[in-house]
Amino acid sequence: MVVSSEKLDAEVKSLADAIIRKSSVAVTTGKKMFYKQIEMGMEAAYEYAAEVMACNMMAEDVGEGIDAFMQKRPPHWKNK
């Protein structure tokens, strides 16, 4: 996304607010996965991501996220 310099601060705040609303488990897992994948080739990175995402499905917050989506309500993260 490209924004003018006048709108940059507002856009950064909007992005930060969106990240803050996410499950801390998902954000932490995603960041760790990203930094590990940087050192991998494409095929290994995809395999690693698939494994991490499958394991992440066992986290309590995943069920809450799915329930919230299905019920069209904001999630109530347990691991905030």
C-alpha positions, 0 to 999 in steps of 0.5 A, a space after each residue: 500500500 502506498 499513502 501520501 506523507 500526510 496520511 502516513 501516521 494515520 495509516 501506520 496507526 491503523 495497521 498497528 491497531 489491526 495487529 493489536 486486535 489479533 491473538 497474541 499467540 497468532 502474532 507471536 507464532 507468525 513472527 517466529 515463523 517468518 524469521 525462520 523462513 527467511 533462511 530457508 529455500 522456498 520448498 522448505 519454507 512452505 513445508 515449515 509453514 504448513 507444519 507450524 500452521 497445523 500445530 497452531 490449530 491446537 491453540 485455544 485462541 484458534 477455536 475462539 477466532 473461528 467461533 467469533 467469525 461464525 457468530 459474527 462477533 469480535 473475538 475474546 482472546 484468552 491469551 492476550 
